[in-house]
Amino acid sequence: MRVQVKLYATLREYAAPDNEIGASFEVQLIGNALEDLFKQLGFGMERAKIVMINGGSVVDLSTQLNEDDLVLIFPPVGGGVV
């Protein structure tokens, strides 16, 4: 199954090598759950703070993906002035 993925900030290191910043890339997914996508990308859910599928927030790794879904993954963000 084919899904589109956008990785942000520190997760960009897991993107396809030829991927342009801000662009999605295609993943030929083996399996059909969000957990399968994380395994295939090479990092765990603990690295992701926000996960969205087609614009809706997700919190469960067992969430099923569908052909041509767009998955956005954001890491935790830190910094700022106290």
N, C-alpha and C positions, 0 to 999 in steps of 0.2 A: 504494500500500500504506500502511496506517495503522499507526504505532507510537506507543507512549507513551514520553515522555522526562522524566527528572528531572535538573535541573542544580543543582549545589551551589556554595556560596561565590561566588567571583568570576565564575563562569560564569552566574550567575543573570541577568546583564544580557542574555543571549541567549534567555531564556525568553519565552514568549508574554506580551504586555503585561498581560493580565488574570489571569495565573497567580499563585495564592497560594503563599506560601513553603512549601516542603515537599511541594507537590502536583505530580503529573505533568501534562504537557500533551500533547495529541495533535499529531502531525506527519503530514501526508499526504505520504509520502515518494515522491520521484521517483527511481527506481532501487531497488536492493535490497541494497546493501552498506553497511557502516558508514561507509565513506568518503563515500558519497552523503549520508548523514545529516549528517556534519560540514560538508560543503559547503553544504548547505541551511540549517544553523543559523548559518553564517557565521564559523566559526573552525576552526583546524587541530588535528590530533592533538597537536601540541606544547603546546597549552593544557590537555590532559587528562593526568592522572597515572594515574587508575584509571578503566577503563570496564568496566561489567558489563552483561551481557544476561541477563535472567531469572535473576539471582543468580550467574552464572558470569563469571569474569574473562576479558577479551579483550585481546589485544595486536596483532592484525592488522587493518588497515583493510579488507582484502578479505573479512572475515567477513560472511557473508550474514545478512540480517535476514528475519524472517517476520512476517506479519500479527499485530498485537497484541502484539509483543514489548515488553518494558519495558527501556529502556536508561537506566542510571544513569551520569552522567559527573561525576567529581570532578577539580578542578584540583590542581596541586601546592600544598602548604600549607607556609608558613614561619612563623617567629616563635619565641618562647620566650626563655628566659634561658640564657646561656652561663656 
